[in-house]
Amino acid sequence: MEYRKAKINESKIVCDIVQGTKEAVYPHYYIQAVVDFFGRCTND
């Protein structure tokens, strides 16, 4: 695996990865109301 800083033109890809990870992981640790709250706070 290679680690590097994302370029500004890759910001949409990074955002999509973060959103997908939150949707996949948060429900395992938080109740749905909390997942929904974080989703509303961090979406565009």
Number of C-alpha atoms within 10 A of each C-alpha: 3 3 5 6 6 10 8 8 8 10 11 10 11 14 14 11 12 13 14 11 11 14 15 10 11 16 14 10 9 11 10 12 10 13 17 14 10 14 15 10 8 10 8 6
